[in-house]
């Protein structure tokens, strides 16, 4: 007789242990063991008449004891030592909720054409067959990326649901957000704000150092411009090489350029453009029975000699005309301030729907569903990417139900809620490009390589490079040449599904439809990890910081824009702002979406041990070391900043789209 010594590790999660009887069978290249009852559910010994060869997989099942109900179990991994002294790791990291037999592969990563054992191939095929039943595509709205098919969160597969901790904290914050902010009593007030101090009196309840800074500086031109570099929407600004034909700004219109012509400033590269064309013609929402207003502004920003970015011209609608004046800093204080408020409101809607929802949440869901449908656990791509899908499917399901459904907060209170939302999402997807998702390509395309004080760019490029080296080191270990990439049918199915269901088969996006080289694969996987971690953190984590003070980021506006100059005053501004109830709902939602869960996992931390080979494990350690160095560099830089930029500090970047 020969003996196999093993250990079962149960995850350190709430309710992860089981009272059921657990059984194991070892399957090797030369045979299999008897089904063994694990009486202790920790250490065990399995005896066999002779060696069963190299271990390929294990079979686990659990059965309830007499008079006891069936419960759930979350095993982390099983480690087995063979009679020959070899150590075999079997990663599991999933809930087992039924009495069926579940097969788990030995942890050495295998591509589909490496899997030459008949039982291995069978287990691989059965796993994907079951996954394609569990993870089905659905169409939430025509013209936007597809999503997972599920009627409620409890019907999602157990392994992709929130933990008990995450569920409890999220539901508590969602249900008490207004109370936490001290705004609960304001949800019935549909009246307008009478004084800016009234907003201050509400705002005192929950503050961050950054929200306080915003409150003090929101009216300043320099801070207005700063937000397009280091606020929550740094993706819109681009260098202006020629004025758009529908934005007829001339030097004679703007005395600000009396000493230096606008054309000269454009030639020097000092002028930048914000174009909210996605909002053009969008039917604005009706909130609390009152028509709202959403503009599609064009804005010119100028880099000053002291390296500030300030607005120098604002046109609030796309088509020029007598009823669509171009506003300048030299206009009356209230004209200029109201124009900036309309821009900031447009930016809220552009940010939430395009920059945040579409380009991080919806794409992350596509990446995850395609991975789960097409790539088995034993595949190196699965091992690499599964940590970056954590909680994404459930948070997106909740977003569709709580935020953008017919009764969702965004639908009810944002200017672009309802039909406007659908229009903007469709336009945004149709104009999205692969290069815009890759920050090393996006920054030069927008002409922003040398813009000073652009911390999103600086930190983002460094993070991209670190992630790229990590992906190159990991996947490069498994794929030695381009032909191996081309031969991997599971890898090819993953990318083709993303192209079809995420980008609706639009070749104009530049998204690859297949991988032909190792370099193509590495770049795309880098983009996936960057999008699900760093990019999401950059556009999500500061929402309350910049939006908690409502005048800086109004989610909707109640008056139309001025059609003539000199017609606005302090009261016009207050009447334009969203009403008290809408303000409270907006602040509460941004508070919820900015909260970090206590089971937050920062980028580079991998509680689940999927890789067994020495090389990828070393690559992970190197990755973690580089992230620690970058975090230190960012912290040192931030000490000298009046407003620290923290959103892409690796310690503050979550591994996945989880909130």
Beta strands, then each sheet from edge to edge (+ up, - down):
strand 1: 2-10
strand 2: 21-28
strand 3: 31-32
strand 4: 36-38
strand 5: 43-48
strand 6: 55-63
strand 7: 73-81
strand 8: 87-96
strand 9: 102-105
strand 10: 137-138
strand 11: 147-148
strand 12: 238-239
strand 13: 271-275
strand 14: 286-287
strand 15: 290-291
strand 16: 298-303
strand 17: 309-315
strand 18: 326-327
sheet 1: 5+ 1- 7+ 8-
sheet 2: 3+ 2- 4+
sheet 3: 3+ 2- 6+ 9-
sheet 4: 10+ 11-
sheet 5: 12+ 13- 16+ 17- 18+
sheet 6: 14+ 15-
end
